[in-house]
Amino acid sequence: MAKRSSLSIRIVEGKNLPAKDITGSSDPYCIVKIDNEAIIRTATVWKTLSPFWGEEYEVHLPPTFHSVSFYVLDEDALSRDDVIGKVCVTRDVLTEHPKGYSGWRNLTEIDPDEEVQGEIHLQIALLGSEGARKLRCRVFEARDLARKDRNGASDPFVRVRYKGKTQESSVVKKSCYPRWNETFEFELDESATEKLCIEVWDWDLVSRNDFLGKVVFNIQGSQNVQQEEGWFRLRPDKSKPGVDEGNLGALQLQVRLRDESVLPGSYYQPLVQLLCQEVKAGPKDGKFPLITLIDETTTAECRQEVAINLVKLFVGQGLAKEFLDLLFRLELDKTDEPNTLFRSNSLASKSMESFLKVAGMQYLHGVLGPTVNRVFDEKKYVELDPSKVEIKDVGCSGLHRIQTESEVIQQSSQHLQSYLTDLLIAIAKSVRTCPATIRATFRQLFKRVEEHFPEDKHKNVKFIAVTSFLCLRFFSPAIMSPKLFHLREKHADARTSRTLLLLAKAIQTVGNMDAAASRAKEGWMAPLQPTLQQGISQLKEFITKLIDIEEKEEVDLLKAQTLIVKEGPLFIHKTKGKGPLLSSSFKKLYFSLTSEALSFAKTPNSKKSSFITLSNIRAAEKVEEKSFGSSHVMQIIYADGAGQLETAYLQCKCVNELNQWLSALRKVCVNNAEMLCSYHPGVFKGDKWNCCHQKDKTGLGCDKTRHRVTLQEWNDPLDPDLEAQLIFRHLFGVMELMREKYLELLMEKNEKVLLSQSGDPQNMDAPTRLFQVLQDLEDAHRAALFNTSAFADRDKNSLLELQT
């Protein structure tokens, strides 16, 4: 049974932040760290003390993490960014709130003695016989210590204290991965209550030494332990609450921890097979569809999550189109009024919306990217609503004559028409780049709606059904919030946001295929009417071509299409000359990561050269900043043709891009059998590694790899076992509600059925079989949990009992 943990993080907003700039304002942003490793950076919100971010992230991580911290900083262009304060939420706090931790938290002042990180490798031994016993502490090494010096490292040494006596190790210069291999001995006083304390410090020549963390052991309670060895997490020197009086402002957060115990895939096969059989069979006369039972017992707050997991499950089974087609038919059976079709947040609507994001994000970037980038780059003032026109924002034209309101609206109309025209042209040309699965699904949707509303007066409904998803639920949200769809790295300013909102309104109007209704509702959109009418005709023609795909063509396109996991420009390290790494430079290339290899080219459109085959990758990790004097460098360790390990160094432009690339690489290599457990976060310079000073270039790494720390993206590789587990967890949680609903529906039809927990599955109807499968899975979970707990209790490491 595998343990999976994930953190759902939403950074909502801040308030009452202190002013850090001479203008009386600040430019705040957040850094999110998990156990002191930076994972996320929000966008900067300029010139405000009450920033709104509204950014959401999902982080997969080992279940052994300890805390998640949110640092609020003020961005400065010319000097070092100012730290405003932080909020720390421990794993224990998150465990106490299974439905998520939500609310405002006051920012606290940052205490250097609290900002510790890393682990230390120790051996504790009790020597000799009674009356002449000694306590021996052997200090081997440490890893991932805090960087306290300007050179991006520390000069660590160890101080060991017991019974009033203190001994110190040697100082290891310029390393956060020091190796001491030193031994310290003390006379053991079995009656003493004093504890053994091992502290790590950063040595400084001029100023006072900096505290790096400590480990404390209760020796009195360890008389039966002769020798223990292991890695220990360094702890803060003290636990004072910090300045928490609200004078540093507050942060509104939503954080939810989920721990999943995932069984081997064979346990989930009965559930997956049952759901697939239901989808393949489709609606049956006189039978109550299992999918409808799931839909009607799923609350609005968790419908999105259920939809995502079902979509991913059926994508993995090759039944996404069939699943969505079943939902379309069930939704149509309940709909008599075409104006309400797919307008609610039903399971059908949420599933189709999720499917477009899972299968079409690359397509969305290709269609919207150029126009959105143009809006950001040009920063034109665009406003059509007379009540919102601000002449002062436009400035002067001609001979210093202020523009009139009508002139501003006319000019804005021209800008918006230009953006809308470019976007409609991009959509019209995108038929061949649209993924075959999306085209085939839209074909089924178009067909089902046409069959349900065959009347001539409803001739537009089948087109609107397609655009209600493509335009209203896919394109428009991405135009309004480009950062959330990774179209841009930063949030738009107020002027650009308004332009994007008006452009999204225009696309929605075209998608609704009723320009007249839009004009009646918002008369100030009248200047766009000719472009909107033309756009409606273009969109109809586009949809007609989009759904014109036969099953054979669909299969051929699916085979021909290469799944691109991630792509974009990176800087690759180039060594000057042969031999040890002495001097270096970075060259900009365009990289593309597929399910088979990491490739590069000089430009996005030039021929790609295969760089690294994914099966040869052994690790993807960060590089210490001091190694190249540059931030955001990652390393890919891979085996060459002869089986020798090589390392490629790639530089990203920001911490988010770095973590996105690392996540993508780790996820596509998740099944590689020879992934490394350790690596060197530095580089080999001269005759040694600059991180730990080892001279053996091929020796074991000095830090542990972090394969399981990843950011969730819409185009993540599928994880069938996890998706089946998430669906099981939800269905088991509402199983009693499903029973009641099913019995209620049977009573309405005057039918009888035996909802037993045993019997021949072949004689059970689908809901009854589902209840049996869910109970069997729950029993398997309990048995696995019992065996795991018994094993853990039997082999509990006594070393943990030593530490206080």
MOBELGI-V975245 format. One record per helix or strand. SS is the DSSP state (A for helix, B for strand). FROM is the first residue (numbers start at 1). LEN is the number of residues. Records with the same first field share a line. If there is no record, write none. Layout:
SS->FROM-LEN / FROM-LEN
This chain:
B->2-14 / 28-7 / 37-5 / 45-1 / 52-10 / 67-8 / 82-9 / 101-6 / 108-1 / 119-9 / 134-10 / 155-8 / 165-4 / 172-1 / 175-1 / 179-9 / 196-7 / 210-8 / 227-7 / 235-1 / 250-13 / 396-2 / 401-2 / 564-12 / 581-1 / 584-11 / 597-5 / 609-5 / 617-6 / 633-7 / 645-7 / 678-2 / 684-2 / 688-2 / 703-2 / 710-2 / 803-1
A->91-5 / 220-3 / 265-17 / 290-7 / 300-17 / 320-14 / 338-3 / 347-32 / 386-3 / 391-3 / 405-24 / 436-17 / 456-3 / 461-20 / 494-19 / 515-7 / 523-24 / 551-10 / 614-3 / 625-4 / 655-14 / 720-14 / 735-14 / 761-3 / 766-29 / 799-4
